[in-house]
Amino acid sequence: MKKLTLIVPCFNEQEALPFFYKEAISVLKNLNYEYELLFINDGSKDNTLNILKDFADRDACVKYISFSRNFGKEAAMYAGFCNATGDYVAIMDADMQDPPDLLPEMLKLIESGEYDSVATRRVSREGEPPIRSWFARRFYSLINKISDADIVDGARDFRLMRREMVDAIVAMGETNRFSKGIFGWIGFRTYWLPYENRERVAGTTKWNFWGLCKYAIDGIINFSEAPLSIASWFGIIMTAIAFIFLLFIVVRRLVYGDPVAGWASTICIIVFIGGIQLFCMGVMGQYIAKNYSESKHRPHYIVSETNKPDAEKIK
């Protein structure tokens, strides 16, 4: 019998976990698969870990890995992939926005042999602030144009994968991770399963607008060199403009014999060019910072507690 591993990253999800566990177990028990529920506690400050321990005491199929602190969702997902033992591996959130009742259909699609992965995408964003939806759509459009990552608009992290695809993800051991980009970059045959947006069953989202903006910038920097190219073109264009201005000033001096009037315009030009230079330096600084972070080879996560004997404690 084939085995299914369900990876569930958790950060302060004490309100949602009882609902999720009840729904997930009701779905998993009706599948003709051996299964394990692998919860990754990402340094939660609430009662999440105790709830996971309670699940594990009552259900031998429940495994948990608890981090020493909050390392972020990307690290939690990577820990799940590194410690999953199933022939098929699914990743989903605990807030019920990734509905467990889609799993039977996803398994049916992947068992057909036509696909290596079944990924979900939201076809609506009801209940989401309009400004956030607009920026999300612009992000997906932009990153697909400037990078090799194939990311569908509305893509969720919720997906089911074959073992081969999971092994490829684990092999990409970079510290600065952007899983949506990694999923698209490694390729494999993927079926996109659409579904209507669902609200959180309980608790509050851990993502605010600025957090999502930072995540989007990280994704662009991790999977595209376009910002560096833009900075280079800015430099070339501003150099050309400065050369033209220089010729204009020299010619005016020789022909008319008068100095160029207007200190205000000169200051404006200096400030403008200085702003462009700082912008370009900031772009390069982002790439240098990522390089610096990767060069330290720090672990993605540190495990403080687990009921999984073979779990990798530091990775």
URRA-V601028 format. One record per run of one state. SS is the DSSP state (~ for helix, > for strand, _ for the rest). FROM is the first residue (numbers start at 0). TO is the last residue. Records with the same first field share a line. If there is no record, write none. Layout:
# URRA-V601028
SS: FROM-TO  FROM-TO
This chain:
# URRA-V601028
_: 0-1  10-12  28-32  41-46  58-60  67-71  83-86  91-98  111-115  122-128  146-153  171-177  185-188  195-207  223-224  256-261  295-300  306-312  314-314
>: 2-9  33-40  61-66  87-90  116-121  154-161  189-194  301-305  313-313
~: 13-27  47-57  72-82  99-110  129-145  162-170  178-184  208-222  225-255  262-294
